[in-house]
């Protein structure tokens, strides 16, 4: 658990804060907050702190320097390091924070480097990288909204790996991903046989005897999309068949492994270009004609 908790948000000031945990990061916590008057006392974390600022800016003292984290930046604090925090101005700030277990960060760095490695060190406590900030904000929001385990794990792994390879010191060099088609074919067949289940990245990594990071890289290299996107592709392909057969949309979402009808609709529209209802209606009309 973090060594501090935010003070109760001041509703009159329009503040809000929410902590929660996710199974894909055992021993870790997530925070979404908007603060205006919050003034964090000096404190430390036993976790690795990585976040992204969505709006506004806040300042904090860390390693004998003042730092300002504004929108589009990625604040990072090493475990055990004292820091505080408060708004830069009356508008306050909105951010999403990951408090990541040190064992998870060590394991990830080891996978990336393909050799034993410790915690990554970032020389800049505030990293100005809008691309990574946007990715962190998006995956954090997806976790809050109940993204599937495979999607959440894959996106978070890829984003943290990008942060480490771009900004850690010493720089972590990636070995070539390779073209391991037999391994990828095994994983692809497994996904197609188990698409109704919430497959996890750990499950696929164990299946092919690879680290999660290396598996995601070779799968993307061969298939052209990450594992979670391929899973959605398989589910939507089956959903089209069921909808064309006249199955109710709610039933189709259940039978294809989506959490609910809204999840089916969102992914269906992204891949097919129309909603499931419009697709079924069009297919039925063509059959009648």
C-alpha positions in Angstrom: 0.0 0.0 0.0 1.2 3.6 -0.6 2.7 5.3 2.4 0.0 8.0 2.2 -3.6 8.5 1.3 -5.0 11.7 -0.2 -6.9 13.9 2.2 -10.7 13.8 1.8 -11.5 15.7 -1.4 -13.1 19.1 -0.9 -16.4 18.8 -2.8 -17.0 22.5 -2.6 -13.7 23.1 -4.4 -14.7 20.6 -7.1 -12.0 18.0 -6.0 -12.4 14.3 -6.4 -10.1 11.3 -5.9 -10.4 7.6 -6.4 -8.0 4.8 -5.5 -8.5 1.2 -6.7 -6.6 -2.0 -7.5 -6.5 -4.2 -10.5 -5.6 -8.0 -10.8 -3.2 -7.3 -13.7 -0.9 -5.4 -11.3 -0.8 -7.5 -8.0 0.3 -5.4 -5.0 -0.2 -2.1 -6.9 -2.7 0.7 -6.8 -4.2 3.2 -9.2 -5.3 6.8 -8.6 -7.5 9.2 -10.6 -7.7 12.6 -9.0 -8.5 16.3 -9.6 -7.1 18.5 -7.0 -7.2 22.3 -6.4 -6.5 22.9 -2.7 -4.8 19.5 -1.9 -1.3 20.0 -0.3 0.5 16.7 0.1 2.9 16.6 3.1 6.4 15.2 2.5 6.0 11.4 2.2 7.4 8.3 0.4 6.1 5.3 -1.4 7.2 1.7 -1.3 5.9 1.5 -4.9 7.3 2.9 -8.1 5.2 5.9 -9.0 4.5 6.6 -12.6 1.7 8.9 -13.8 0.4 11.2 -16.5 -1.1 14.7 -16.1 -4.3 15.3 -18.1 -5.0 19.0 -17.2 -3.4 21.8 -15.2 -0.1 21.5 -13.4 1.3 20.7 -10.0 4.7 21.2 -8.3 6.6 19.0 -6.0 10.0 18.8 -4.3 12.0 15.7 -5.1 15.7 15.0 -4.8 16.4 18.6 -3.6 14.8 20.2 -6.6 11.5 21.7 -7.4 9.7 20.0 -10.3 6.6 21.1 -12.2 4.5 18.5 -14.0 2.0 20.0 -16.5 -0.5 18.5 -19.0 1.1 15.9 -21.3 4.0 15.2 -18.9 4.9 11.9 -17.1 5.9 12.4 -13.4 8.0 9.6 -12.0 9.2 9.0 -8.4 11.6 6.2 -7.3 10.5 4.1 -4.3 11.5 5.5 -1.0 12.2 9.0 -2.2 10.6 11.9 -0.3 8.4 14.2 -2.2 5.3 16.4 -1.7 2.8 18.1 -4.0 0.5 21.0 -4.6 -1.2 22.9 -7.4 0.7 25.5 -9.4 -2.3 27.8 -9.5 -6.0 28.0 -8.5 -7.1 25.8 -11.4 -5.4 22.8 -9.9 -4.5 19.6 -11.8 -6.0 16.4 -13.0 -3.8 13.2 -13.2 -3.8 9.5 -13.3 -1.2 7.6 -11.3 0.1 4.1 -11.2 1.7 2.9 -7.9 3.5 -0.1 -9.2 5.0 -2.9 -7.1 8.8 -2.9 -7.4 8.8 -6.6 -8.2 6.7 -6.0 -11.3 8.9 -3.2 -12.5 12.1 -5.3 -12.0 10.5 -8.2 -13.9 9.5 -6.0 -16.8 13.0 -4.4 -17.1 14.5 -7.9 -17.0 12.2 -9.0 -19.9 13.0 -6.0 -21.9 16.7 -6.2 -21.4 16.6 -10.1 -21.8 18.9 -10.3 -18.8 18.7 -9.8 -15.0 18.0 -6.1 -14.3 16.9 -3.9 -11.4 14.5 -1.0 -11.2 14.7 1.4 -14.1 16.1 4.8 -13.2 14.8 8.0 -14.9 17.2 11.0 -14.7 14.2 13.4 -15.2 11.5 13.1 -12.6 9.2 14.9 -15.0 9.4 13.3 -18.4 8.0 15.5 -21.2 6.7 12.9 -23.7 3.1 13.6 -24.7 2.9 10.3 -26.7 3.6 8.2 -23.6 1.4 10.5 -21.4 -1.5 9.9 -23.7 -1.0 6.2 -23.7 -0.8 6.1 -19.9 -4.0 8.2 -19.6 -5.8 5.9 -22.0 -4.8 2.6 -20.5 -5.5 3.9 -17.0 -9.0 5.0 -18.0 -9.5 1.6 -19.8 -8.6 -0.2 -16.5 -11.1 2.0 -14.6 -13.8 1.1 -17.2 -13.1 -2.7 -16.9 -11.0 -3.4 -20.0 -10.4 -7.1 -20.7 -7.3 -8.6 -19.0 -5.5 -9.3 -22.2 -6.1 -5.8 -23.6 -5.1 -4.2 -20.3 -2.0 -6.3 -19.8 -0.8 -5.9 -23.4 -1.3 -2.1 -23.6 0.2 -1.4 -20.2 3.2 -3.7 -20.8 3.9 -2.0 -24.2 3.5 1.5 -22.7 5.8 0.9 -19.8 8.3 -0.8 -22.1 8.3 2.3 -24.3 8.8 4.5 -21.3 11.8 2.5 -20.2 13.5 2.1 -23.6 13.1 5.8 -24.3 13.9 7.4 -21.0 15.6 5.1 -18.6 19.3 5.5 -17.8 21.3 3.4 -18.7 19.4 2.9 -21.9 17.9 -0.5 -22.4 18.6 -1.9 -25.8 16.0 -4.2 -27.4 17.1 -7.4 -29.2 15.4 -8.1 -32.6 11.9 -9.5 -32.2 12.5 -12.3 -34.6 10.0 -14.1 -36.9 8.9 -17.0 -34.8 5.9 -18.1 -36.9 5.4 -21.6 -35.3 5.1 -20.0 -31.9 2.7 -17.4 -33.1 0.6 -19.9 -34.9 0.3 -21.9 -31.7 -0.9 -18.8 -29.8 -3.2 -17.7 -32.6 -4.9 -21.2 -32.7 -5.3 -21.0 -28.9 -7.0 -17.6 -29.1 -9.3 -18.9 -31.8 -10.2 -21.9 -29.7 -10.8 -19.9 -26.5 -12.1 -16.6 -27.7 -15.2 -16.7 -25.4 -12.9 -16.7 -22.3 -10.9 -13.9 -20.7 -7.5 -15.1 -21.9 -4.6 -13.5 -20.1 -1.2 -12.5 -21.3 0.4 -14.8 -18.7 -1.6 -17.7 -20.1 -0.3 -17.1 -23.6 3.3 -16.5 -22.4 3.3 -19.8 -20.6 1.8 -21.6 -23.6 4.6 -20.6 -25.9 7.4 -20.5 -23.2 8.2 -16.9 -23.7 8.3 -13.8 -21.5 5.2 -11.7 -21.9 7.1 -8.8 -23.4 8.9 -10.9 -26.0 5.7 -12.8 -26.9 3.8 -9.5 -27.6 6.6 -8.3 -29.8 6.8 -11.5 -32.0 3.0 -11.8 -32.2 2.7 -8.3 -33.4 5.6 -8.7 -35.8 4.0 -11.8 -37.5 0.2 -11.1 -37.2 0.4 -7.3 -37.6 -1.6 -6.6 -34.5 -1.2 -7.2 -30.7 -2.8 -10.3 -29.1 -5.8 -8.4 -27.6 -6.6 -6.8 -31.0 -6.5 -10.3 -32.6 -8.8 -11.6 -29.9 -11.3 -8.9 -30.6 -11.0 -9.6 -34.4 -11.9 -13.3 -33.8 -14.9 -12.3 -31.5 -16.2 -9.8 -34.1 -15.9 -12.4 -36.9 -18.0 -14.8 -34.9 -20.4 -12.0 -33.9 -21.1 -11.3 -37.6 -22.0 -14.9 -38.2 -24.4 -15.0 -35.2 -26.0 -11.6 -36.1 -26.5 -12.8 -39.7 -28.3 -15.8 -38.3 -30.7 -13.5 -36.5 -29.4 -13.9 -33.0 -30.3 -11.1 -30.5 -27.5 -8.7 -29.9 -27.4 -9.2 -26.1 -27.1 -13.0 -26.7 -24.4 -12.4 -29.3 -22.3 -10.3 -26.9 -22.5 -13.1 -24.3 -21.7 -15.9 -26.8 -18.6 -14.1 -28.1 -17.0 -13.2 -24.8 -17.7 -9.5 -24.5 -18.5 -8.1 -21.1 -21.8 -6.7 -22.2 -23.6 -5.3 -25.2 -21.9 -1.9 -25.1 -18.5 -3.5 -25.3 -19.6 -5.5 -28.4 -21.0 -2.4 -30.0 -17.9 -0.4 -29.4 -15.5 -3.0 -30.9 -18.0 -4.0 -33.7 -18.3 -0.5 -34.9 -14.5 0.1 -34.9 -13.9 -3.1 -37.0 -17.0 -3.3 -39.2 -17.9 0.3 -39.4 -21.6 0.0 -38.3 -23.3 -1.0 -35.1 -24.4 -4.6 -34.6 -28.0 -3.6 -34.9 -27.5 -1.8 -38.2 -25.4 -4.8 -39.5 -28.1 -7.3 -38.6 -30.8 -5.1 -40.1 -28.8 -4.8 -43.4 -28.1 -8.5 -43.6 -31.7 -9.4 -43.0 -32.9 -7.0 -45.6 -30.5 -8.4 -48.2 -31.6 -11.9 -47.4 -35.3 -11.0 -47.8 -34.6 -9.1 -51.1 
